[in-house]
Amino acid sequence: MITQRISIKSSVLISIAVCVVHLAAGVLPWLVPIPMLGKAVLSFAIAFSLIYFMARDAGLHAANSIVALELRSNGDMAMQLLKGEWLDCVLLESSFVSPQMTVINLLPRGRRFSRRLILVPDNVDPRDFRRLRIWLRWKGGEDVSAVQFVDTQ
């Protein structure tokens, strides 16, 4: 049974953060005394990384972008990719929850590599964002079905 389904939108905040970090990383090779070819290769790699993360995490244009998250009453989670595929996942303990940003680390069942989902106030409905943070905080201590979502708004 599904407890909550959360739709994820593209994010201006994530776009700004990704651009700032990549800009800072792009400047560093030019400040270090390495050969020009090394600077060019590093700059190309950073530019490729910028395009990849803008498409996957900020703009949600890549086929493997996570566009929805599903919380289930038994404590399981699932994520939907842009191409429409739903993957059952295990929530990893390395996830981070705060009011301004939540980073959810998920390991799709039957896969080797984990996926990261970054949620900020502008890419998810505020009510869903608050409920998700409550769910994530309570999940470690009790059975998820015992948690009641009370909305005071």
C-alpha positions in Angstrom: 0.0 0.0 0.0 1.3 3.5 -0.9 1.6 5.9 1.9 2.7 8.9 -0.2 3.7 9.7 -3.7 6.0 12.7 -4.2 6.4 14.4 -7.6 9.8 16.0 -8.2 10.2 19.1 -10.4 13.3 20.9 -11.8 15.0 23.2 -9.4 16.5 26.6 -9.7 18.3 26.3 -6.4 20.0 23.1 -7.4 20.9 24.7 -10.8 22.5 27.6 -9.1 24.4 25.4 -6.6 25.7 23.1 -9.4 26.8 26.0 -11.5 28.6 27.7 -8.6 30.5 24.5 -7.6 31.5 23.7 -11.2 32.6 27.3 -11.8 34.8 27.1 -8.7 36.2 23.8 -9.8 36.7 25.1 -13.4 38.9 28.0 -12.1 41.1 25.9 -9.9 43.1 24.1 -12.7 44.0 27.5 -14.1 45.5 28.6 -10.8 47.7 25.5 -10.4 51.0 25.2 -12.3 50.3 22.2 -14.5 50.8 21.9 -18.3 48.3 23.5 -20.6 47.1 20.2 -21.9 46.2 19.1 -18.3 44.3 22.3 -17.7 42.4 21.8 -20.9 41.5 18.1 -20.1 40.4 19.1 -16.6 38.3 22.0 -17.9 36.6 19.7 -20.4 35.9 17.1 -17.7 34.4 19.8 -15.5 32.3 21.1 -18.3 31.0 17.6 -19.1 30.2 17.1 -15.4 28.3 20.4 -15.3 26.1 19.4 -18.3 25.5 15.9 -16.9 24.4 17.1 -13.4 22.3 20.0 -14.8 20.5 17.5 -17.0 20.1 14.8 -14.4 19.6 16.5 -11.0 18.6 20.1 -11.7 16.7 20.1 -15.0 15.4 16.5 -14.9 16.0 16.1 -18.6 18.1 12.9 -18.6 16.4 9.5 -19.0 17.7 8.4 -15.6 16.5 11.5 -13.7 14.3 10.7 -10.7 11.0 12.3 -11.2 8.9 10.7 -8.4 9.3 9.0 -5.1 6.9 6.6 -3.5 6.8 5.8 0.2 5.0 2.6 1.2 3.4 1.7 4.5 5.7 -1.3 5.0 8.7 1.0 4.9 9.8 0.3 1.4 10.5 3.0 -1.2 10.4 3.2 -5.0 11.6 5.8 -7.4 10.4 6.6 -10.9 12.8 7.5 -13.6 12.0 10.0 -16.4 11.7 7.1 -18.9 8.8 5.8 -16.8 10.5 2.9 -15.1 9.7 2.3 -11.4 12.5 0.8 -9.2 12.0 -0.6 -5.7 14.7 0.8 -3.5 16.3 0.4 -0.1 16.9 3.7 1.9 20.5 4.0 2.9 21.6 5.3 6.3 23.8 7.9 4.6 20.7 10.0 3.8 20.6 13.5 5.2 17.5 15.3 6.4 17.2 19.1 7.2 14.5 21.7 6.6 16.4 23.4 3.8 17.7 20.3 1.9 17.2 16.6 2.1 19.5 14.2 0.4 18.1 10.7 0.0 20.5 7.9 -0.9 18.7 4.9 -2.4 20.0 1.5 -3.5 17.7 0.0 -6.2 17.0 -3.6 -5.5 19.1 -5.9 -7.7 21.5 -3.1 -8.7 25.1 -2.4 -7.6 25.2 1.4 -7.5 23.2 3.7 -5.3 21.3 6.8 -6.5 21.1 10.2 -4.8 18.0 12.4 -4.8 18.4 16.0 -3.7 15.2 17.7 -2.5 15.0 21.4 -1.8 11.9 23.6 -1.2 11.5 24.6 -4.9 11.5 21.1 -6.4 8.8 19.5 -4.3 5.5 20.5 -2.9 6.1 22.0 0.6 3.5 19.8 2.3 5.0 16.6 0.7 8.5 17.8 1.6 7.5 18.2 5.3 5.8 14.8 5.4 8.8 13.1 3.7 11.2 14.7 6.3 8.9 13.4 9.1 8.7 9.9 7.5 12.5 9.8 7.1 13.2 10.8 10.7 10.7 8.4 12.2 11.6 5.4 9.9 14.7 4.5 11.8 13.0 4.2 15.2 9.5 2.7 14.7 7.4 0.8 12.3 6.4 3.2 9.5 2.7 2.2 9.7 2.6 3.5 13.3 3.5 7.1 12.1 0.5 9.3 11.7 0.8 12.3 9.4 -1.0 15.2 11.0 -1.0 18.4 9.0 -1.5 21.6 11.0 -1.8 23.8 8.0 
